[in-house]
Amino acid sequence: MDWRSPDAVALVILSLGAFRLTRIIGWDTLAGLVRLRVWATGRRLEDDGSVTVTNPRRPEWLDQLLSCPWCLGWWVSLATAFAWWAWPTVTIAVALPLALSAVVGLVAKNLDP
């Protein structure tokens, strides 16, 4: 495993890719992702902000992990870094579309009227 640091371009791509992956895992509302989060955590966030417990035997720390951007972002970033160290070309190839998606989403959110 090569423990070198990414160059500036790779760092931007990896960072934006990790950001987008964190958003996909933690907050995107695609039906399949919502069902997966409900299954994993045993909790569902309702439209009014309340939480419905669907399986009280699921560990609470998992719900906290998936609902905290700092927590989830740390683990996604750590996985991204290890993936880049192990397979830099493949990791950049996977992160690039995620990074482009992140930029498009951020531009649309902040610059569209």
Secondary structure per residue as TSV (DSSP state, phi and psi in degrees):
chain	resnum	aa	ss	phi	psi
A	1	M	-	360.0	131.6
A	2	D	-	-93.9	115.8
A	3	W	-	-90.9	23.2
A	4	R	-	-71.0	161.2
A	5	S	-	-86.5	147.5
A	6	P	-	-70.7	152.5
A	7	D	-	-72.1	177.0
A	8	A	H	-60.8	-42.8
A	9	V	H	-66.0	-45.8
A	10	A	H	-63.3	-37.9
A	11	L	H	-63.1	-41.8
A	12	V	H	-64.9	-45.1
A	13	I	H	-62.7	-46.1
A	14	L	H	-64.3	-40.7
A	15	S	H	-64.8	-48.7
A	16	L	H	-66.6	-35.7
A	17	G	H	-64.9	-42.9
A	18	A	H	-65.8	-38.9
A	19	F	H	-59.7	-48.9
A	20	R	H	-65.6	-41.0
A	21	L	H	-64.0	-38.5
A	22	T	H	-61.2	-43.2
A	23	R	H	-64.9	-40.6
A	24	I	H	-62.0	-47.8
A	25	I	H	-68.2	-43.4
A	26	G	H	-92.1	-29.1
A	27	W	T	-136.0	-16.6
A	28	D	-	-61.4	148.9
A	29	T	-	-108.0	20.2
A	30	L	-	-60.0	138.2
A	31	A	H	-53.7	-43.8
A	32	G	H	-62.9	-39.2
A	33	L	H	-69.3	-40.1
A	34	V	H	-63.0	-45.6
A	35	R	H	-60.7	-40.6
A	36	L	H	-64.9	-42.6
A	37	R	H	-64.0	-41.5
A	38	V	H	-63.4	-42.3
A	39	W	H	-62.9	-44.7
A	40	A	H	-69.3	-38.7
A	41	T	H	-98.0	-24.1
A	42	G	S	76.7	13.5
A	43	R	E	-136.1	146.4
A	44	R	E	-127.6	131.2
A	45	L	E	-86.0	121.7
A	46	E	-	-85.1	165.4
A	47	D	T	-60.2	-30.3
A	48	D	T	-84.1	2.2
A	49	G	S	94.4	-8.1
A	50	S	-	-77.9	162.9
A	51	V	E	-115.1	128.8
A	52	T	E	-102.8	125.1
A	53	V	E	-85.8	119.1
A	54	T	S	-99.2	-24.0
A	55	N	-	-150.4	97.4
A	56	P	T	-68.1	-10.4
A	57	R	T	-83.5	-9.2
A	58	R	S	-71.2	144.8
A	59	P	-	-68.9	136.9
A	60	E	H	-66.1	-29.8
A	61	W	H	-62.6	-30.5
A	62	L	H	-68.2	-40.0
A	63	D	H	-63.1	-43.0
A	64	Q	H	-64.4	-40.3
A	65	L	H	-60.9	-45.0
A	66	L	H	-79.8	-10.3
A	67	S	H	-110.6	0.4
A	68	C	-	-108.7	114.4
A	69	P	H	-62.5	-33.8
A	70	W	H	-68.6	-43.3
A	71	C	H	-67.0	-54.3
A	72	L	H	-63.5	-40.5
A	73	G	H	-60.8	-37.4
A	74	W	H	-60.9	-48.8
A	75	W	H	-69.7	-38.1
A	76	V	H	-65.6	-41.8
A	77	S	H	-65.2	-40.4
A	78	L	H	-63.0	-44.4
A	79	A	H	-63.2	-39.6
A	80	T	H	-63.1	-43.8
A	81	A	H	-62.9	-46.6
A	82	F	H	-64.5	-38.6
A	83	A	H	-62.7	-41.1
A	84	W	H	-66.4	-39.9
A	85	W	H	-65.6	-36.6
A	86	A	H	-81.8	-42.8
A	87	W	-	-138.2	73.5
A	88	P	H	-59.5	-42.3
A	89	T	H	-67.5	-45.5
A	90	V	H	-65.6	-41.4
A	91	T	H	-63.8	-42.1
A	92	I	H	-64.8	-40.0
A	93	A	H	-63.5	-36.5
A	94	V	H	-76.7	-39.4
A	95	A	H	-72.6	-28.4
A	96	L	H	-60.1	-50.3
A	97	P	H	-63.4	-34.3
A	98	L	H	-64.9	-41.6
A	99	A	H	-63.9	-43.8
A	100	L	H	-62.6	-40.8
A	101	S	H	-62.1	-40.7
A	102	A	H	-62.1	-44.7
A	103	V	H	-63.8	-44.8
A	104	V	H	-60.5	-45.5
A	105	G	H	-63.3	-43.5
A	106	L	H	-66.1	-40.3
A	107	V	H	-65.4	-45.7
A	108	A	H	-61.6	-42.0
A	109	K	H	-67.8	-38.7
A	110	N	H	-99.6	-18.3
A	111	L	H	-117.4	-17.8
A	112	D	-	-70.5	144.1
A	113	P	-	-69.6	360.0
